[in-house]
Amino acid sequence: MRPTETQIYIAQIGKNLVAERLKICNELWSVGIKAETSYSDNPKVQRQMEFTLEHGIPLILWLGESEVLEGVVKIKSLSKHEEYVLKREEMKEKIVEIVRDNPILLP
């Protein structure tokens, strides 16, 4: 049994992106995706990855300053070791598909 029902963790690389992370969480919650993020302003990359793995979360969305400027997000499947780059305007519908294909974190 998984320690959490969270389907995707919203992580950041860089500083001052908490508002953007919370905005993404809200968008994903609106389509029924169980998303989670750190509520700290500038969480460390290593700690975010450890949290995701410790809690059995199968997907991680990485957000950095360059992704915000480019209007994209990067999703990594921790089971399949695949990475997806999605345009923000297509993010919700694409993540629904990716979550369906990655329901659990495989060992």
C-alpha positions, 0 to 999 in steps of 0.5 A, spaced: 500 500 500 502 506 498 503 511 503 499 517 500 494 518 494 498 523 491 499 522 484 504 528 482 508 532 486 510 539 484 517 541 485 521 547 483 528 548 481 530 555 483 527 560 488 521 564 488 516 559 485 511 558 490 506 562 487 507 558 481 507 551 484 500 553 488 497 555 481 499 549 478 496 545 484 490 548 484 489 547 476 490 540 477 486 539 483 480 542 478 481 536 474 481 531 480 489 530 480 491 529 487 497 534 487 502 536 492 507 541 493 512 543 499 509 550 502 516 552 503 518 558 499 525 555 496 525 547 498 531 544 496 531 539 490 534 533 493 529 534 499 523 534 494 526 528 490 527 524 497 519 526 499 517 524 492 520 517 493 519 516 500 511 517 499 511 513 493 509 518 488 509 516 481 510 523 478 514 529 479 513 536 475 519 540 475 518 547 475 524 552 474 525 560 472 526 557 464 520 553 464 516 559 467 519 563 461 518 558 456 510 557 458 512 549 459 512 544 465 517 538 465 514 531 468 518 525 470 515 518 471 519 515 476 517 508 474 518 509 467 524 514 467 520 518 462 520 525 461 515 529 458 515 537 456 508 540 456 505 547 454 502 550 460 495 551 456 495 543 454 498 541 461 491 539 465 489 534 459 496 531 458 497 530 465 490 526 466 493 521 461 500 521 464 497 519 471 493 514 468 499 511 465 503 511 471 498 510 477 503 507 482 511 508 483 514 501 481 520 499 485 
